[in-house]
Amino acid sequence: MKEQNKVLRGIGIVLSILLVVASFYLLYQLIKINVLPTKLLFLITIIFVLLDAIFTLLLCYYTRAVVSKIICVVITLVLIFGSCMGGYYISKTGSLLTNITNVTKHAKNTVSVVVKQSSDIKNKSQLNGLSVGTLRTIGTQGSSKALKELSKDGVVMNQSEYDSLSAMLEAFYNGEVDSIIINELSRSQILDMESYADFDNNTRVVYQTSYKVENTDKANAVSDITSKPFNVLISGSDTRGGFDENGRSDVIMVATVNPKTSTILLTSVPRDFYVTTACDAADGCMQGALDKITHTGIHGTNTTKRTVEQLLGIEINYTFKVGFDAVTELVDAVGGVDVTVVPGYAVNHFACMYNLSVHEGVNHLNGEQALAFARERYAYTEGDRQRTKNQQLVLMGIVDKITSPSIVQNYSSIMDAMSNTFSTTMSSSEISDLIKYQINNNPKWKIEQYMVDGTGDTLMCAELGDAASVMVPDQSTVKMAKDKINAVLAGKSADDVK
């Protein structure tokens, strides 16, 4: 019996040590993430200290009966496991905050020397002495870098400059030049032009290089994010190379947040909105030129931000960049999202994913389907307007899943997916303050929505140097958007603005 008691007491001592270590691990992660109000953190600390003390005494001194000892051991194991898992989940949350607020200092641009698929040119050495088309004012830094690197390798090309992307492509297909240099960011623009929709299939890359440009997107922080209203630009990029690469802004929303009135206004701008560009980057951005707003993202989030500020006459405090292709991972991580299709908007086949269909009512979509649903415009008579509404539905579906209790089941994978999906100029301390505010005050947020509108047309776009399908702004809706944003900033409801 004495031998058995020694064994049980030894187990009790080991478990007590593990319990204290697990508790301190959890408390350390709670302190490190800094999202709990001081009073609540103090209360949790006292509770864990008391639990550790009680179960240490019970395990080592006061429980002598075998059954009582076993019960204490089981409860202690549960506490150890719970503390370790809790600390691990909090650690993953902390990593998420670090990742999404760690905005890259430079953006990567990749440039390619492209030849026709039918060309005999197989490698860069065969480019020597041949002609190459480049753009005169757009992406000149990339063209110069490619030609300079080729020259170092003994490959000298005869350069012909063109004023627009469409003019360069026309010369290339007509045989005026043997090759062209394109920024890979412009590939999607090329494919959007009807004449060059098959560009990927009838061309190939024989040389590629990259260069970096400074990311000038900075926060214009408010003094107290829990009491002062602020604007956030949500930019959904179509880039496939991660957050260190710029791409077209396929989703453009301004979230106006007023913590005092617990109001959030989402103002959407369709990607084809025809606007005057307010440039941030000097390398080829067409300052003051008319273009669709989606093209501003190619020159960085800050160019999109400045253009939206100019369009709506507002000040944007923070940016929130969403890698929309990475949304597929997040949607799959949360187990899919539910979107409600209103009567009259059922679709049998989507252009971007033919085997996808949606019916009236609630539809459950996986990651690939959610991305296709958010990108589709050809299946709707409203085109870009409906696509913008669908994007809002997908984002709200993600929010619903992330804020539901079921998040615990796949918490780790969800945190990893979110780390690869979002990037913001809001600091981790500001995000922590917002979480504390939510825990302390538990406000019931009212979410309002608005979308600027216009009429469809085909007009010259500066980035393309060619006419493309655009949405000409209805200035009355632009003014309405500005008035609604200012109303929320002033502590009123956007719904009161008529």
N, C-alpha and C positions, 0 to 999 in steps of 0.2 A: 504493500500500500504506500509506504514511504517513497519507494522507487517511482511508483506511478505519480505521486504528488510532485516529485522533483521534475519529472518529464513534463507534466502539465504546467508547472510553474515556469519551466524553461520556455515552453511554447508561449506562455503568457508574456514573458519578458520580450521575446522576439517580436511578437505581434504588437506589443505596446510601442516598441521602437519604430516598427513599420508604420503604425498609426500616426505617431508624432511626425515622422518624416513626410508621410502622405499629406497630412494636414498642413504642414509648413509649405509644402510644394503648392498646394491649392491656394493658400493665403498669399504666397509670393506672387503667383500668377495674377491673382485678383488685384494686388497692390500695383503690380507692373502695368497692367492694362489700364488702370486708373479710370474706370467707368462707373464705379459705385460711389454714391454719396458717402461722405466721411462717417456720418452717424450709422449708416447701414453697414459699412465695412467694419466699424468698431464693434457693432452688435454681432456680426458673423464671427469676428475674431474671438470674442468672449465665449460664444457658443462652442466653437471648436476647442478652445482651451479647456472649458469645462468637460466636454465630451472626452477629450484625451485623458484628463485627470481621472474622471469617473471610471472609464474602462481600464485604465492602467491599474488603478487600485483594485478593481474587481478581478482582473485577470491575475494579478500577482499576489494579492493578499486576502481578499474577502470571500471569494467563491471557492468552496472546498468540495462540494458535491460534484460528481462527474457531470450530471445533467446540466447543472447551473453553469459549469465551466464550458461545456459544449455550446450552450446558448450564447454565452459571452463571446466565445471564439467566433461563432457564426456572425454575430452582429458586428464584431470588430472587423472581420474580413469584408463585410458589406461596406462599412465605413471607409476602409482602406481603398477598396475598389472604386467606390463613389468619388473619393477625394482625388484619386489618380486620374480617373476619367474626366472629372470636372476640371482639374488642372490642365489636362491635355486639351480639352475643348477650348478653354480660355486662352491657352497658348496659341492654338490655331487661329483664334479670333484676333489675338495680338499681332500675329504674323500677317493676317489679312490687312489690318489697319496700317501696318508698316509698308506692305507691298503697294496698296492702292494709293497711298499718299507719297510714295517715292517716285515722283514724276521724273522721267528721264531728262537729263540736261541737253541731250542732243537727239535729233531725229535722223534716221538713216534713209538715204535715197539710193536706189539701185538703178543704174543705167545700162542699157544693152545695145550692142551693135547687131542689127537685124538684117537678114537677107531673105530673099524669096526661097520657099521650099524647093523650087526647081533649080536653084542656083548650084553651081559646081563648087562653090566656096564651102569648105568643111571646117577650117580652123582660122585663127587670127592671122597667121603668117601669109595666107592667101589674099588678105585684104590689102597688102602693100601695093601702092600705086593705083588703087581703085578709088572710085568716087563715093562720097558719103554725104547724106543730107542731114543737116542739123537745123534747129530753130534759132532764129536771129535774137529773140528777146526772152524766150521761155526756156528755163532749165539750162542756161548757158554754162553754169558752174559744172554740171554733170557732163555735158558734151566736151568741155575743155579738159576735164580730168581724164575721160576715156581716151581722147586723142593724144594727150600727153603721155599716158601710160603706154599706149600702143607705140608711140614714137620712141620711147626708151627701149622697146623691144625690137626696134628696127622696122616698124610698120608705119609708113607715112602715107596718109590718104589725102585726096583732093576734096576739100570741103566746099559744099554748096549750102548757103544759108537760105532759109525760107521764113516768111513772116507769120505763118500759121501752121498748125498741125495738119489741117486738111490739105494745104498746099504742098507740104512735104510728102504726105502720103500719096497724093496724086502724081507727083514727080517720081516717086519710088515705083509705083505700079506702071507708070508710062515708060520706065526704063531710062529716065534722065540721070538717075544715080543708081549705083550698084547696091548700096546699103543705106540705112538710116540709123541714127542714134535716137533712142527713145528712153525717157524715164519710165520705169516700170509702173509708176503711179498713174501714168497716162494711158496704160493699156486698157483699162476699163472704159475710158473715154472713147478710145478708138473703136472698141467693140459696140459702143452705143450708137455709133454712126452707121446708118443703114448700109452704106456703100462698102464698109469695111468690117461688117459683122463676122466675117470668116477669117479675120486677120490671124488668129492663133493657128489656124489649120494650114494656111498657105505661106507662113513665114517661120523662120527659126532663128534662134540666138547663136551667134558664133563667138561673141566675146561679151563679158559682163564685168562690171566693177561697181563699187559703191563709195559714197562719201557721206559725211555728216554735216548737218546744219544745226545751229543753236536753237534750242527750244526756248522761246521767249515768253511762254505762257506762265504768268505769275498771278497769284491771288491778290485781289484788292479787298483785303479782309475787313470785316466789320469789327467794332470794338468789343462787342459781346454777342456771340452767336446765339445765345439763349434768350436774348431780349430785343435785339435789333433785327429788323427785317432785311432780307438779302435776296439777290438773284443768282441762280446757278444755271449755266449753260450746259445742257445735256447734249453731247455730240456723239452720235452713233457712227463709228467709222467702219468702212468696208475693207480696211486693211487686213491682209492675211499674214503679215509679218510681225505681229505683236505691237506693243505700244511704243517701240522705238522707231516705228515707221509711220509716216503720214499716209492718209488715204481720204477719199471723198467722204463728205459728211452726209451719210444717208439718212440719219435721224437728227433732227434739230428741234430741241425743245428748250424753253426757258421755264425753270421752276422758280416761282416767286414764293418765298417762305416768310411768313410772319409768325414767330413763336408766341407773341403776346396774344394774338387772336386765334392761334392754332389753325391757320389757314394756309393751304398750298394751292397755288394756281399754276397749272401746266399750260403754257402757251406754245402751240406747235407751229412750225414753219415748214411747209412742204419743200422737199429737196429740189424741186424744179422752179422754185420761186425766183423770178427774174429781178435781180438786185444790182445795186452799184457796189462793187467790191472795195472794201477798205483794207488795204494790204498791210501785212506785218513784215513779210519777207521781201527782200529786194530782188531775189533771183527769179525773174520771170513772172512775178505776180502783177496782174494788170490793174494797177491802181486807178480807181475811178471808172473802170470799164464795166459794162453790163454783162452779166453772166448768171447762170443758175447757181444758187447758193451752195449746192452740193460740191461744186468745184473749189470752193474756198478751202476745204479741208486738206487739199493737196499741198497747200502752202503752210499747213499747221493749224492747230486748234485756235491759236491766237488770231489768225486771220479770220476764221469763222466768227470768233467772239467779237472782234472789232466791227465786222460787217453787220452782225445782228444788233450790236449797240447802235450803229448808225441807222439801221432800218427802223428800229423801234424807239429810238431816242431815249435809251435807258442806260444804266450802268450795270455791268455784270461783275459780281464779286468773286465767283468761283466757277471753275469748269469741271465737268464730270464726263470723262471720255469712256465710251462703251465700245469695246471691240465686238461688233455685232456677230461676226462669225463665231467668236468664242462663246456667244450666248447659247449655242447648241449644247456645249458641255454643261453649262449651268442648268439649263432646263432639264437635261437628262439626270443631273445630280439631284435635283429636287423631285424627281419622279414624274416629270411632265407638268404641263400647265393646262388649266381650263380657260377657254375663251368662249364668250357667248356671242353667237352670230344672230343678229336681229333679223326679223322677217324681210325677205326680199334680197338677202345677201348670201344665200347659199351658193356654193361654187362646186361644180362637178369635177373640173380639172383646172389646176393651176399651171400657168405657163412655165414657171420656174421649177415646178415639181409635178409632173403630169399625173402621177398616181395619187396625188393628195386631193381630197375633197372635203368640204365642210358643209354641214347641214345647219338649219335653223335651230337655235337653242345652244346648249352647252356642248362644246367639242373638247376632247382631251387630246393634246398634241405633244409629241416627243420633241427633242431638240431640233432635229432636221426639219420636221413639219412646222415647228414654231418659227424658224428662220424663214422658211418659204412663205408662210402666212404673213410675216412682217414685211416681206420684200415684194409681194405680188401687187401689181397695179393693172396689168393688161386684162385681168379677168373682171375688172370693175369698170362701169361706165364713168365713175368719178375719178378713176385713175389714181393719181398721186394723193388726192384727198383721202380716199379710202385706205390707201397704204399707210398714211400717217395715223389714221384711226386704229388700224390693225396693230401698228407698232405700240400704241398706247395700251391696247388690250393685252399684248404679250408682256410688256413691262409690268402692268398691274397684276397679271397672272403670276409673274415671278415674285413680286412683292407679297402677294397673298400666301404663296407657298413658303417663302422665307420667314414670314411672321407667324406661321402656324406651328402648333406643337410637334408636328411630324418632322420638323427640321432636325430633331435630335437623332433620328434614325440614320441619316446620311450626313451628319454635321461636318465631318472631316472632309469628305469629297466636295461638299458644297462650299466650304471655306477655300479649298484649293481652286475650285472652278471660278469663284468670285475674284480670287487674286489675279487670275488670268483674264478677267473680263472687264474690270473697272480700273480707272486711274483718275485721281482728283487732285486739284490744287488746294483743297481744304486740308488743313493740317490734322494730324492724328489727335492732337490735344483738342481741337475744335470738334472733331467727331466724338471724342470722349465726353466733352461738355454737353453735346446734344443728347447722348445716351443717358448721362446723369440727369439731365433735365426731364427726359422722358420717364425715367424711373421715379424721380421725385414728385413730378406733377401729374403724370399719366394723362396728358392732354388728349382729347378726342379730336383728331385732325379732320378738318373738312377739306376735301380735295375738289377743286373746281377746274374746269377745262375750257380751253378756247383754241381755235385755229384760224390763222389768217387765211384769206381766200383770194381768188383771182380768176382770170379767164385763160384758157389754153390758146397758145399761138406757136408759130415757128419763127424764131428770131435768131440773129447772129449772137453767138456766145464767144466771148473773148478767148477763153482757154482753147477752144476748138478752132477758132478762125473760120467757123462755118455755122450755118443755121441749124438749130436743134429745137426739139419740143420743149417749151417753157410754160410757166404759169405767170402771166402778167398780173402784178398785184392790184387788188381792189383796195385803193388807199383808205377807203372808209373802214375796212376791216383792220388795216394796219393801225389806224388811229384808235379804233376800238380796243385793240390789243394793248396799246400803250396806256390807254385810260384805265383798263382793267388791272394792269400791272401796278400802276400808280395808286389805284384804289386799295389794293391789297397791302402795298407798302405803307399806306397811310392808316391802316388798321380797319379798313372797310371790306365789304365782300365784293368780289368781281361780279357776282350775279346782280348786284344793284346797279351796275353800269349798263345802260340800255342804248 
